[in-house]
Amino acid sequence: MNLSASDIHNLYQPSKCNLRVYLLAKGEPQAEQGDFSTMLMELGMRHESEYLETLGDYVQPEGNTLDEKWADTQRLVNELTPVIYQPVLIADAPPELGDHRVVGIPDLLLLQDGLYVIRDVKLARNVEGNRHPEILRQLSLYGWLFNQAFGVPAAGLQLLLGDSTVAMLPDDDGASAMNALSEVLQLGALPEEPYEPVGWSKCSDCAYKKRCWDRAIKDQDVAILPGVDQGFARYLREEKVDTVTQLLERYDVSTLAAAQRPWGQRMQKVGAKLAESVMAHARARITGEVQHLSPPQFPESPNYIVFDIEGMPGYLDDDEQAYLWGTQLYGEDGGDFTPALAGFHEGGDREGWFEFLDNCQAVFAAHGDLPILHWGSYEKTKINQYLDRYGDKRGIALRIRENLVDLLPITQHSFALPDPSYTLKLVELRAGYKRTMDEYGGNWAIVNYALALESDDEAIRKDVMNQIVKYNREDLEATWAVFEWLRSITAT
């Protein structure tokens, strides 16, 4: 059996999951890769290709099999070939890992001052802390393989990041990589499926998400409750509380509040606030009815601005651009949807920001300062970012920031919903809102905007942006529908 860097990646990405490793070892089929994952792969390949062009001539090992390419890699290294692309490194696994081979294919071996450095190319822009444990362990693996193959350590382990800077990584002589591979082997050899708590964000990009979430909901696993994190779910399972029903049978708010659950490296009481929320979510899940936690503080106004942004994440865009600022007046007077779009030309980002400020100023001029409803922290983050980037315009941005009303925390603190997450796409369904688009979502918008960026065809760009604008408008409609629904259940 060959052990490889892919095994390490599967353990940690899209999030660390023991069950995914077990399912892969057992040959459980995965869902097809979605457009977003495909786009990330294509962007990664393009990033790598563009970097290769800067290196000049390079050589790729020849051969039809891994062993043939490994033999050619040895030849190229012994000949001190300056740039070796996708070298194949093979060594016997350490005895503690059993009778296996370890295979690694780093992106590059670069000859520097007569010694080779290993350099991998990734879209990631930050590997500090525990952001990308798989990358650190993959480079650890390559370093160990090089040492095993040639009897000397690599001169350095390097990572070309998504912003084209080079990060220097520590060489631990393969220790972290071997620990990860040992874990992979142990999980694959388990006689039965290990327990792995689901998580809405944790599972979002996993090819086994539907499989695991369908089962968790069918079994009423306590991990489907908002507020029950991974450590909390494992603690409850150790206490023989596997289901939502068992949680309600075994605990009340006071006994759950006093329970000691893992929190980082220590144990900590659940506490009354979290216990009340979790028990309310359990009742909501069993009854299918919204549970009231505390009176919500909604700002009273005859009119409201509803606000939503579409933007690119940092690992795909140097500036984390917000390319669509959507606003609309709702309430007694109502108003038209007013999207502010960043142009594709130089300076378009700045123009989109100031058009957004003008759109809000027009509403302020007609109606005074109004509450500006949005869902989640992204909008406030972007306001602050663009204030720093381009500045304000007659104090409009500061007025906008002062009037922001984030409905997400208000909803979380006031209502326990019979849903596994407070994402707008779920809450809007409970509010009775139905979208007209067959495809939509944050990742969908990112993929399509990336297509527009890549195209020079104005007709294609216009068509793509029209679809994203429509999606943004329906986000505003959904936010308003949820706000009205929340007010209606508050009054009952």
Secondary structure, DSSP 4 states (H G I P E B T S, - for coil): -EEEHHHHHHHHSSS--HHHHHHHHTTPPPPPPPHHHHHHHHHHHHHHHHHHHHH---B----SSHHHHHHHHHHHHHTT-SEEES--EEEEPPGGG-S-EEEE--SEEEEETTEEEEEEE-S-S--STTS-HHHHHHHHHHHHHHHHHHSS--SEEEEE-TTS-EEEE---TTHHHHHHHHHHHHHHT-SSPPP----TTTTTT-TTHHHHHHHHHHHTBGGGSTT--HHHHHHHHHTT--BHHHHHHH--HHHHHH-EEEETTEEEE--HHHHHHHHHHHHHHHH-S-EE-S---PPP-SEEEEEEEEE--TTT-TT--EEEEEEEEEESS----EEEE--SSTTHHHHHHHHHHHHHHHHHHHH-S--EEESSSHHHHHHHHHHHHH--STTHHHHHHHHEEEHHHHHHHHEE-SSS---HHHHHHHTT---S-SS-SHHHHHHHHHHHHH---HHHHHHHHHHHHHHHHHHHHHHHHHHHHHHHHHH-
